[in-house]
């Protein structure tokens, strides 16, 4: 039997871990102190990865800019079949 997905309060509200930007917030990973000592040096790597993720913008202007311009000019066209295939695949895989 499948476990029900985390949903809002039934009021149409998104789940509590939803950030309102189309993505769900992830639970933070345990800090290196919670894992104990790490003789392999993975703690430094994990801290570096966390820093890079924190500094990476959510929106990449080099990708979004050209699309915004095309939309403003009325030249942006959506490939309807491709979009439909992606949506259907997502629906099937999420169940």
C-alpha positions in Angstrom: 0.0 0.0 0.0 1.3 3.4 -1.0 2.0 6.0 1.6 0.0 9.2 1.0 2.0 12.2 -0.2 2.6 15.2 2.1 -0.2 17.6 1.3 -1.4 21.0 2.6 -4.1 21.4 5.1 -6.9 20.7 2.6 -7.4 24.4 1.9 -5.5 24.3 -1.4 -2.3 25.4 0.4 0.9 23.7 -0.7 2.7 21.3 1.6 4.6 22.9 4.5 7.9 22.1 2.9 7.0 23.9 -0.4 8.9 27.1 -1.0 6.4 28.7 -3.3 8.8 28.7 -6.2 7.8 25.4 -7.7 10.3 23.5 -5.6 10.1 21.7 -2.3 12.5 22.6 0.5 14.7 19.7 1.5 15.4 18.8 5.1 18.9 20.0 6.0 21.6 17.4 6.1 23.0 16.6 9.5 26.0 18.7 10.3 29.4 17.2 10.6 29.2 17.3 14.4 26.1 15.0 14.2 28.1 12.5 12.2 31.0 12.3 14.5 34.6 12.6 13.4 35.4 11.9 9.8 39.0 10.7 9.3 38.6 10.7 5.5 38.2 14.5 5.2 34.7 14.2 3.8 33.5 16.9 6.2 35.6 19.6 4.4 34.2 18.4 1.0 30.6 18.5 2.3 31.1 22.0 3.8 32.5 23.1 0.4 29.6 21.7 -1.4 27.1 23.3 1.0 28.8 26.7 0.5 28.7 26.3 -3.3 25.0 25.4 -3.2 24.2 28.4 -0.9 26.1 30.8 -3.3 24.4 29.4 -6.4 21.5 31.6 -7.6 18.2 29.9 -8.0 17.6 31.6 -11.3 20.4 31.5 -13.9 20.1 34.8 -15.9 22.1 33.4 -18.8 19.3 30.9 -19.4 16.3 32.9 -18.4 17.3 36.2 -20.2 16.9 34.9 -23.8 13.6 33.2 -23.0 12.2 36.4 -21.4 13.2 38.4 -24.5 11.5 35.9 -26.8 8.3 36.0 -24.7 8.3 39.8 -24.6 8.7 39.8 -28.4 6.0 37.2 -28.9 8.6 34.8 -30.5 8.6 32.1 -27.9 6.9 29.0 -28.9 6.2 26.0 -26.7 6.7 22.5 -28.2 3.3 21.2 -27.0 4.0 17.5 -27.7 7.3 17.7 -25.8 5.7 19.4 -22.9 2.8 16.9 -22.8 5.3 14.0 -22.9 7.3 15.5 -20.0 4.1 16.1 -17.9 2.8 12.6 -18.6 6.1 11.0 -17.7 6.3 13.0 -14.5 2.8 12.0 -13.5 3.5 8.3 -14.2 6.8 8.3 -12.3 5.5 10.1 -9.3 2.8 7.5 -8.6 
